[in-house]
């Protein structure tokens, strides 16, 4: 069963038994710059693994939750990504991080939890592949320079307006939206980030792959 946005794998990992490098006591709160450096180190290890598995690395973040880091990895593919695939990616990423640290790289110091998931429906559509993967869905988006009266639409720049339409087609250059039974084409430069709109009246028509309420974890392992 393919699930967009609710396929999640979680792996907990502890290095608590290892003495701190250089005799230094780990800090309870890492500076923001330190987290940025760690995110780039993580990306260098994780991106090739995700790409090699045939998926796109949509987002990677690292944050602190008490004494441990939380590493969140979001992956996707055309047609979505199922629970088994998320579990496979989670194990592959975990193994790659282990190998990187074993070879002397300080990737994530101390305890950390790895969370691998697919994008939720609330993720903004910012790249051509995001729009392509949501053909047929209703989205809300700001169209830049769309001819709205000056001062309209609150604080948005004059000429911008928000529209709600169904994605009919999308390629590398433009999107076709159906708005009020009329089809319009816009380049990506003319569009802000799109937001998928949940259509409750159509939920019973969605296949299992679009079950927006399934929040089950596929893996929860402490090592």
C-alpha positions in Angstrom: 0.0 0.0 0.0 1.5 3.3 -1.0 0.9 6.2 1.4 1.8 9.8 0.7 2.7 11.8 3.8 2.1 9.1 6.5 4.8 6.5 5.8 7.2 6.9 8.7 10.2 5.0 10.0 11.9 5.8 13.3 15.2 4.5 14.6 16.7 5.5 17.9 20.4 5.2 18.4 22.6 5.8 21.4 26.3 6.5 21.7 26.1 7.2 25.4 28.8 4.7 26.3 31.4 6.4 24.2 33.7 8.9 26.0 33.5 12.4 24.6 36.2 13.3 22.2 39.0 15.4 23.5 37.8 15.1 27.1 35.1 17.7 26.6 31.7 17.4 28.2 28.9 17.5 25.6 26.8 20.7 25.7 23.2 20.4 26.5 22.2 22.9 23.8 24.2 23.1 20.5 24.5 26.6 18.9 22.4 27.1 15.8 25.5 27.3 13.7 26.6 23.9 14.9 23.2 22.3 13.9 23.7 23.9 10.4 27.1 22.3 10.1 25.7 18.9 11.2 22.9 19.2 8.7 25.4 19.7 5.9 27.4 16.7 7.1 24.3 14.6 7.3 23.2 15.6 3.8 26.6 14.6 2.4 26.0 11.1 3.8 22.3 10.7 3.4 21.7 12.2 -0.1 23.7 9.6 -2.0 21.8 6.8 -0.1 18.4 8.2 -1.0 19.4 8.9 -4.6 20.8 5.4 -5.0 17.6 3.9 -3.8 15.7 5.8 -6.5 14.0 8.4 -4.4 14.2 12.2 -4.0 15.5 13.7 -0.7 12.9 16.4 -0.2 14.0 17.7 3.2 16.6 17.0 5.9 16.6 18.7 9.3 18.4 18.2 12.6 17.2 19.6 15.9 17.7 19.0 19.7 15.1 17.3 21.8 16.4 17.3 25.4 19.7 15.4 25.4 19.4 13.9 21.9 19.4 15.0 18.4 16.4 14.3 16.1 17.3 13.8 12.4 14.3 14.0 10.1 14.6 12.8 6.6 11.7 13.3 4.1 11.8 11.3 0.8 9.4 10.9 -2.1 9.1 9.5 -5.6 6.7 9.5 -8.5 3.7 7.5 -7.4 4.5 8.0 -3.8 6.5 5.8 -1.4 5.1 2.9 0.5 5.8 1.8 4.1 8.2 -1.0 3.2 10.2 1.4 1.1 10.4 3.9 3.9 11.6 1.1 6.2 14.3 0.1 3.7 15.5 3.7 3.3 15.6 4.1 7.1 17.8 1.1 7.5 20.1 2.1 4.7 20.5 5.6 6.0 21.1 4.3 9.5 23.8 1.9 8.2 25.4 4.8 6.2 25.6 7.0 9.3 27.1 4.1 11.3 29.7 3.6 8.6 30.5 7.3 8.3 31.0 7.6 12.1 33.0 4.4 12.2 35.4 5.8 9.7 36.1 8.8 11.9 33.5 11.3 11.0 31.7 13.1 13.8 28.3 13.1 12.1 25.9 13.3 15.0 27.4 13.5 18.5 25.7 11.5 21.3 22.2 10.0 21.1 20.0 10.6 18.1 16.7 9.5 16.7 16.4 9.0 13.0 12.9 9.7 11.4 12.4 8.9 7.8 9.0 9.7 6.2 7.2 10.7 3.0 5.8 14.3 2.6 2.4 15.1 4.2 -0.3 16.9 2.3 0.6 20.1 4.1 4.0 20.3 2.4 4.2 23.3 0.0 4.6 22.6 -3.7 7.7 24.5 -4.7 9.4 22.3 -7.4 8.1 21.0 -10.7 8.2 17.4 -9.4 5.9 18.5 -6.5 3.3 19.8 -8.9 3.6 16.8 -11.2 3.0 14.4 -8.3 -0.2 16.2 -7.4 -1.9 16.3 -10.8 -5.6 15.9 -10.2 -5.5 17.6 -6.7 -7.1 20.8 -5.7 -4.5 23.4 -4.7 -4.4 27.0 -3.4 -1.7 29.2 -4.7 -0.7 32.8 -5.1 -0.4 33.9 -8.8 2.0 36.8 -9.1 1.0 39.8 -11.3 -2.4 38.4 -11.8 -4.1 41.7 -12.2 -5.7 42.2 -8.8 -6.5 45.8 -7.9 -3.8 47.7 -6.0 -4.1 47.2 -2.3 -6.3 44.1 -2.6 -5.7 40.8 -0.9 -4.3 42.3 2.4 -0.6 42.6 2.6 0.2 40.8 -0.7 1.9 42.9 -3.4 -0.4 44.7 -5.8 -1.2 42.5 -8.8 -1.0 39.3 -6.8 -4.0 37.1 -6.1 -4.8 33.8 -4.5 -6.6 31.2 -6.5 -7.9 27.7 -5.8 -7.8 25.3 -8.8 -7.2 21.7 -9.8 -3.9 20.7 -11.2 -4.6 19.4 -14.7 -1.0 19.0 -15.9 2.5 20.0 -14.9 5.9 19.7 -16.6 9.4 21.2 -16.1 8.3 24.7 -17.1 4.6 25.3 -16.3 1.4 24.2 -14.6 -2.1 24.0 -16.0 -4.8 24.8 -13.5 -8.5 24.5 -13.9 -10.2 27.5 -12.0 -13.9 27.9 -12.2 -14.2 25.6 -15.2 -11.5 27.6 -17.1 -8.0 26.3 -17.7 -5.0 28.6 -17.3 -1.3 28.1 -17.7 1.3 29.6 -15.5 5.1 29.3 -15.3 6.7 28.5 -12.0 8.1 32.0 -11.8 4.5 33.2 -11.7 3.4 31.0 -8.8 4.1 31.0 -5.1 4.2 27.8 -3.1 1.1 25.7 -3.7 -0.9 24.1 -0.9 -2.9 21.0 -1.4 -6.5 21.4 -0.2 -8.1 18.4 1.5 -11.4 17.7 -0.1 -13.5 15.9 2.5 -16.3 15.2 0.1 -13.9 13.2 -2.0 -12.1 11.2 0.7 -14.2 8.1 0.0 -12.9 8.2 -3.6 -9.2 8.2 -2.6 -7.3 5.0 -3.0 -5.3 3.5 -0.1 -2.3 5.3 -1.3 -3.8 8.6 -0.3 -5.0 7.7 3.2 -4.3 11.0 5.0 -5.3 9.6 8.4 -2.9 6.6 8.6 -0.2 7.6 11.1 1.3 4.2 11.9 5.0 3.9 12.3 6.8 1.2 10.3 9.8 0.9 12.6 10.5 1.9 16.2 13.8 0.4 17.3 16.2 1.4 20.0 19.8 0.4 19.5 
